[in-house]
């Protein structure tokens, strides 16, 4: 069963990268999260700007795929998000256009997310991400951007 949620979300996406005390700061029981919980936690982590919290949502062997690039594992994913926050140049407004969740089985789901972003140094008119969620963690994440303007 597939369900789609369409809404507009305006929130401050932090450009600063707060660092938690250590990687053990991930909450226990993450593997038991539903796909909705994973996505809500991921949005909250992104809004916090806390790289360690963002990484809690990814499996240790996760990959982030963008056109022409594949980022593998938590260290490379940390560097990827750090670079994005740096390019933004400050807090951003994030517009969530649509979120579609398609469960495969109780432990796997595919998510499609459409969004836009405006920050001091970067504007993205059409962002599209897909996620493969396995056992409460992001296993695969693809990102496609259109309408990117560097200010």
N, C-alpha and C positions, 0 to 999 in steps of 0.2 A: 504494500500500500504506500502510495506517495502522497505527501501533503505539502502544500505550498503556503508560506506565510509572506504576505506582502505588506511592508510597512516602511516608514521613513524614520530613521533613528539619527538624531543629531547628538553627538557626544564629543568630548575632548579626547583625542587620541594623543597621548603624551609622546614627545620626542625625546625626553630624557630617558636614560636607561638606568633604572634603579637596580641594584644588585642585592639579592637576598643573601643572608649569611652563608649559605651553602646549598648545594643541589638537593640535600635531604629535606629541603623546605616544602617539597611536594606533599600534598595532603595524602593520608593513607586511603586505600580503597579506590584509587582512580580507575582501576580496571572494571569496577562495577558500575561506572557511570553510563547513563543512557546517552544517545547521540545528542539529544537536546541539552543535556547537562554538559557534555564536552564542548558544544558550541557556545553555550552561555559562559562557561569557564574561560574559553579561548577569547571571547569578546572582552570579558572583564580583565584578563591578563594583558591583552593588547592596550586597553584603555589605561591600565596602571603603568605601562612602560617598563615593567619589571621583566627583564629577560629570563630570569630563572623561572618565574611563574609561567611565562609563555612556553618555555621548554617542557614544563610539566605536562603539557597537553600532547606532546609528541612521543612516539615510541623511540627507543634508543636507536633503531635502525631506520627511522623515517627518512623520506626523501621529499624535497620541495622542488618542483619542476616548473621552470619558466621557459619561454621561448629562447632556445640556445643555451640553456644552463640547467644543470641538475646539482642540487645541494644535498649531500648525504650526511646523516648523523647529526647528533645534537650540537657538536662544536661548530660545524659549518652552518647549521640553522641559526645558532646564536650570532655568528658573524653576519649572516644574511639580514636578520632583523636589526642588528646594530647599524648596518649600512643604510637601511631604509629609514630608520629614525633620524640618522644624521642628515640624509638628503631632504627630509621634511623641513628641517630648520626650526622646529617649534611645534607647539600643540596644533592639532588639526581637527577639522570637522569631518566626521565620517557619516555618510548617508548609506543606510542599508536599504537597498531597493527590493530585493527578494531573497528568500531563503527556502530551498526545496530539499526535503529529506526523503530519501528512498531506502527503507530498510531492505537488506538482503536476507538476513537471518537475525536471530537475537543478539549476536555479537558483532555484526557487520552492517554498516550503512554507508551510503554515498550521499554527499551533501553538495548542492550547487548554491553558490552565494554570489549575488550581484550587488555591487556597491560603487560609491564614488567618494572622493576625498579632496579636501582643500586645506592646505597648510601654508605657512609663510613662504616656502620655497618650491612647493610641488603641488600641482593640481592633477587629479586623475578623474576624468569624466565617466569612464566605463571600466570598472574592474570586475573580473569574473574569476572566482576561485572554485575549485572542486576539492573535496576531501574524501578520503576513504578512512572511515573510523572503524578500528578493529579493537575489540575488548577495551573500550573506554579511552583509547588513545588515537591520535592522528597518525596513520601509517603512511599515507601518500597525500600530498597537497600540491595542486597545480594552480598557477596564477597566470592570468592573461590580462594585460592592460591595454587600453585604447584611450585616445584623447589625453595623453600625458603632456603637461605643460610645465616646464621648469621656469620658475619666476625669477 
